Amino acid sequence: MTKVMAIANQKGGVGKTTTTVNLAASLAAANRRVLLIDLDPQGNATMGSGIDKRDLEITVYHVLLGKKSIFEALMKSEVGKYDVLPANRDLAGAEIELVEFTERETRLRDALALVVNEYDYVLIDCPPALNLLTLNGLCAAKSVMIPMQCEYYALEGLSDLINTIRRVRASLNPVLEIEGLLRTMFDPRNTLAQQVSDQLQAHFGNKVYRTAIPRNVRLAEAPSHGLPVMHHDKSSKGTQAYLALASELMGVEENPVTA
């Protein structure tokens, strides 16, 4: 059974794209068949996968509007060893154009149905807003991974996102559930970060991943090279953290994924 997972948080700068790219590469390193869907008009997940968004003629934009099939839009991340449904700034116009469509919230789900069984994991990088693109991601997914920093305002944003997930589940996608909460840019020496982390674990229990993603220079550098961090510096703390997250997601305890 394919795990289709949206990676979402309406707050920007929390590590959604970093997580999508590096988790895709880590799962691919474990010989899993992975599709990354870039739903953000910024196209950062596309660029981080080693694909130049400026050269693209067919993107997820054309798929959502029914101008091209998903088969025509799929590309290979040669460095990451996973498939990509890429995005660029054209996608910004989809918000307005989709309004005229019936069932506009499920355009991605309908397109994805043609290829979903070809993959073990489908990871959807959602934009930092609760808009129609994010709604398409939530309707296509079976679960949601929520990356978040352990800071005060993050808790307020988390409440809004959970309410959105509940509304989507009630009206559009009854199978949608929270896959887990991922602590990103985490520094356990920071008192506030530790306090927020403790609150998350007290409230959400095993929905909080045991793996936390640390602040790491190599993680920040890797996108400028168009690389997942494991192909930029396989010994870095960022690489080891995302490999551990992949292992946790797959339920691998005794033989974790290694670079």
C-alpha positions as CSV (number, residue, x, y, z in Angstrom):
1,M,0.0,0.0,0.0
2,T,1.4,3.4,-1.1
3,K,1.9,5.9,1.7
4,V,0.8,9.3,0.4
5,M,1.8,12.0,2.8
6,A,1.4,15.8,2.7
7,I,4.1,17.8,4.4
8,A,2.4,20.9,5.5
9,N,2.4,23.8,7.9
10,Q,1.0,27.2,7.0
11,K,3.9,28.9,8.8
12,G,6.9,29.5,6.5
13,G,10.5,28.7,7.4
14,V,9.8,25.6,9.4
15,G,11.6,23.1,7.2
16,K,8.8,21.7,5.0
17,T,10.8,21.7,1.8
18,T,14.0,20.6,3.5
19,T,12.1,17.7,5.0
20,T,10.4,16.7,1.8
21,V,13.6,16.6,-0.2
22,N,15.8,14.9,2.4
23,L,13.2,12.4,3.4
24,A,12.6,11.5,-0.2
25,A,16.4,11.0,-0.7
26,S,16.6,9.0,2.5
27,L,13.7,6.7,1.6
28,A,15.2,6.3,-1.9
29,A,18.5,5.3,-0.3
30,A,16.6,2.5,1.4
31,N,15.5,1.2,-2.1
32,R,12.0,2.6,-1.7
33,R,10.2,3.9,-4.8
34,V,9.5,7.6,-4.1
35,L,7.6,10.4,-5.8
36,L,8.1,14.0,-4.6
37,I,5.3,16.4,-5.6
38,D,6.2,20.1,-5.5
39,L,3.1,22.1,-4.8
40,D,4.9,25.3,-3.9
41,P,5.1,28.0,-6.7
42,Q,8.6,28.9,-5.3
43,G,9.7,25.5,-6.7
44,N,12.3,25.0,-4.0
45,A,11.8,21.3,-3.7
46,T,12.3,21.0,-7.5
47,M,15.6,22.9,-7.3
48,G,16.7,21.0,-4.2
49,S,16.2,17.8,-6.1
50,G,18.7,19.0,-8.8
51,I,16.1,20.1,-11.4
52,D,16.3,23.6,-12.7
53,K,12.8,25.1,-12.5
54,R,13.7,27.7,-15.1
55,D,14.0,25.1,-17.8
56,L,10.7,23.4,-17.2
57,E,8.1,23.3,-20.0
58,I,5.7,20.9,-18.2
59,T,5.0,21.1,-14.5
60,V,2.4,20.3,-11.8
61,Y,0.6,23.4,-13.0
62,H,-0.3,21.9,-16.3
63,V,-1.4,18.6,-14.6
64,L,-3.7,20.4,-12.2
65,L,-5.4,22.3,-15.0
66,G,-5.7,19.2,-17.2
67,K,-3.4,20.6,-19.9
68,K,-0.9,17.7,-19.6
69,S,-1.0,14.2,-18.1
70,I,1.0,13.4,-15.0
71,F,3.1,11.0,-17.2
72,E,4.3,13.9,-19.3
73,A,5.3,16.0,-16.3
74,L,7.2,13.4,-14.2
75,M,11.0,13.9,-14.0
76,K,13.8,12.0,-12.3
77,S,16.0,13.4,-9.7
78,E,19.2,11.9,-10.8
79,V,21.1,12.8,-7.7
80,G,18.3,11.9,-5.3
81,K,17.2,8.7,-7.1
82,Y,13.5,9.5,-6.8
83,D,10.8,10.9,-9.2
84,V,9.6,14.5,-9.1
85,L,6.4,16.2,-10.2
86,P,8.1,19.6,-10.5
87,A,6.8,23.2,-10.0
88,N,7.8,26.7,-10.9
89,R,6.3,30.2,-10.7
90,D,3.6,29.2,-13.2
91,L,1.9,27.4,-10.4
92,A,1.0,30.8,-8.7
93,G,-1.6,31.3,-11.4
94,A,-3.3,28.0,-10.7
95,E,-5.0,29.5,-7.6
96,I,-7.1,31.8,-9.7
97,E,-7.6,29.4,-12.7
98,L,-8.7,26.5,-10.5
99,V,-11.6,28.5,-9.1
100,E,-13.6,27.9,-12.3
101,F,-13.2,24.1,-12.1
102,T,-15.7,21.8,-10.4
103,E,-14.1,19.5,-7.8
104,R,-11.1,21.9,-7.8
105,E,-9.9,20.5,-4.5
106,T,-9.3,17.0,-5.8
107,R,-7.5,17.8,-9.1
108,L,-4.2,16.4,-7.7
109,R,-5.8,13.3,-6.3
110,D,-7.4,12.5,-9.6
111,A,-4.2,13.0,-11.5
112,L,-2.1,11.0,-9.0
113,A,-4.5,8.0,-9.2
114,L,-2.9,7.1,-12.5
115,V,0.6,6.5,-11.1
116,V,0.2,6.1,-7.3
117,N,0.6,2.3,-7.3
118,E,4.0,2.7,-8.9
119,Y,5.5,4.1,-5.6
120,D,6.0,3.1,-2.0
121,Y,5.9,6.7,-0.8
122,V,4.5,9.9,-2.3
123,L,5.6,13.1,-0.5
124,I,3.7,16.3,-1.2
125,D,5.5,19.6,-0.4
126,C,2.7,22.0,0.4
127,P,3.1,25.8,0.2
128,P,3.2,27.9,3.5
129,A,-0.5,28.9,3.3
130,L,-3.8,27.2,3.8
131,N,-4.9,27.8,0.2
132,L,-6.3,25.9,-2.7
133,L,-2.9,24.3,-3.5
134,T,-2.5,23.1,0.1
135,L,-6.1,21.8,0.0
136,N,-5.2,19.8,-3.1
137,G,-2.3,18.3,-1.2
138,L,-4.5,17.4,1.8
139,C,-7.2,15.9,-0.4
140,A,-4.6,13.7,-2.3
141,A,-2.9,12.6,0.9
142,K,-3.7,9.9,3.4
143,S,-1.8,11.5,6.2
144,V,0.0,14.8,7.1
145,M,3.5,15.2,8.5
146,I,3.8,18.6,10.3
147,P,7.3,20.0,10.6
148,M,7.5,22.7,13.2
149,Q,10.0,24.7,15.3
150,C,9.7,24.4,19.0
151,E,8.7,28.0,19.7
152,Y,5.7,29.7,21.2
153,Y,4.0,30.9,18.1
154,A,4.3,27.5,16.5
155,L,1.8,26.1,18.9
156,E,-0.8,28.6,17.8
157,G,-0.3,27.8,14.1
158,L,-0.5,24.1,14.9
159,S,-4.0,24.6,16.3
160,D,-5.1,26.3,13.1
161,L,-3.6,23.5,10.9
162,I,-5.2,20.7,12.9
163,N,-8.6,22.4,12.6
164,T,-8.1,22.6,8.8
165,I,-7.2,18.9,8.7
166,R,-10.4,18.1,10.7
167,R,-12.5,20.1,8.2
168,V,-10.9,18.4,5.2
169,R,-11.5,15.0,6.8
170,A,-15.1,15.9,7.5
171,S,-16.0,17.2,4.0
172,L,-13.4,16.1,1.4
173,N,-11.1,13.3,2.6
174,P,-12.3,11.1,5.3
175,V,-9.1,9.0,5.5
176,L,-6.9,11.9,6.2
177,E,-5.0,11.7,9.5
178,I,-2.0,13.3,11.2
179,E,1.0,11.1,10.5
180,G,3.2,12.9,13.0
181,L,4.8,16.1,14.3
182,L,8.4,16.6,13.4
183,R,10.6,18.9,15.5
184,T,12.9,20.9,13.2
185,M,15.8,23.2,13.8
186,F,15.8,21.7,17.2
187,D,18.4,22.6,19.9
188,P,17.8,20.7,23.1
189,R,20.0,23.2,25.0
190,N,17.4,25.9,24.4
191,T,15.1,26.1,27.4
192,L,12.1,27.3,25.4
193,A,12.6,24.7,22.7
194,Q,12.7,22.0,25.3
195,Q,9.6,23.3,27.1
196,V,7.6,23.4,23.8
197,S,8.9,19.9,22.9
198,D,7.7,18.6,26.3
199,Q,4.3,20.2,25.7
200,L,4.0,18.5,22.3
201,Q,4.9,15.1,23.7
202,A,2.5,15.5,26.6
203,H,-0.4,16.4,24.3
204,F,0.3,14.4,21.2
205,G,2.2,11.4,22.7
206,N,3.5,9.0,20.0
207,K,2.4,11.3,17.2
208,V,5.6,13.3,17.9
209,Y,8.5,11.6,16.0
210,R,11.3,10.4,18.2
211,T,13.7,11.8,15.7
212,A,14.3,15.6,15.9
213,I,16.0,17.5,13.1
214,P,18.8,19.7,14.5
215,R,20.0,23.0,13.3
216,N,22.8,22.1,10.9
217,V,24.9,24.2,8.5
218,R,25.1,21.4,5.9
219,L,21.3,21.2,5.8
220,A,21.2,24.9,5.0
221,E,24.0,24.6,2.4
222,A,22.7,21.7,0.4
223,P,19.9,23.4,-1.5
224,S,22.3,25.9,-3.0
225,H,24.1,22.9,-4.6
226,G,20.8,21.4,-5.8
227,L,21.4,18.4,-3.6
228,P,19.8,16.5,-0.7
229,V,22.0,16.8,2.3
230,M,23.1,13.2,2.2
231,H,24.7,13.8,-1.2
232,H,26.3,17.0,0.0
233,D,27.8,15.7,3.3
234,K,26.8,12.1,4.2
235,S,28.4,12.4,7.6
236,S,26.6,15.5,8.7
237,K,24.1,15.6,11.6
238,G,21.4,16.7,9.2
239,T,22.0,13.6,7.0
240,Q,22.0,11.3,10.0
241,A,18.8,12.9,11.3
242,Y,16.8,12.4,8.1
243,L,18.1,8.8,7.7
244,A,16.8,8.2,11.2
245,L,13.5,9.8,10.3
246,A,13.2,7.5,7.3
247,S,13.9,4.5,9.4
248,E,11.3,5.6,11.9
249,L,8.8,6.1,9.2
250,M,9.4,2.7,7.8
251,G,9.3,1.1,11.2
252,V,12.9,-0.1,10.9
253,E,14.5,-0.4,14.3
254,E,17.2,-3.1,14.1
255,N,18.7,-2.2,10.7
256,P,18.4,1.6,10.3
257,V,19.0,3.3,6.9
258,T,22.5,4.4,6.4
259,A,24.1,6.7,3.8
